[in-house]
Amino acid sequence: MPSRIATWELCWAALGADTVEVSHRWVVALMRKRGHALVKMLWRILGNEADVCDAYQDTFLQLATYGDRKKLRKPEAFMFRTASNIAISMLRRRQVRLHAVKELGKRKQHYAEHDHGAELDARHLTDLLRANLARLPEQLRNVIVLKDLAEMPYGQVASILGLTPATARVYRCRGIQLLGNLMMRSERGSAADSDEGESNVVP
């Protein structure tokens, strides 16, 4: 996996900071200041460099549409929320594509187990986690993204989201519980699909 520092350098180079209009320089300065934390958060949500770079660029473009920094009460908070929402939207589009592929795969014989079963199980679990994270209510999801994926302290999470630290803790607790329930339902659904697939195989 490419390092996150290397990913940030790639994103930064693609941004073309030297060619950005003067009215957008505040966006460049903000993304340079918090760029490493932003890329780390995006990596943990999306899991691959190409999507991280796309989300980073889209975040810049959305911020740039505001032109004047004074239009935003909390620019840093807005940047993280914007990046999180972009990444979650990308996850949802990815799930739509994966669902289509899965439906096609059901028409073929269930694939045979092989030596990389443990690696596939871990990848499957990670994909389920990302998919279910996208299903959480926005307030709960935002707290989990900033606290657990961006590794921010509760005080900073609360400041970014306009909450009290106590409320951020409550939201995280509820979010983790709901995420756990969604994961269990997904696992049961996967097991049911697997059993159905096996039952359809002619011996």
Order of alpha helices (4+ residues) and beta strands (2+ residues): alpha-alpha-alpha-alpha-alpha-alpha-alpha-alpha-alpha
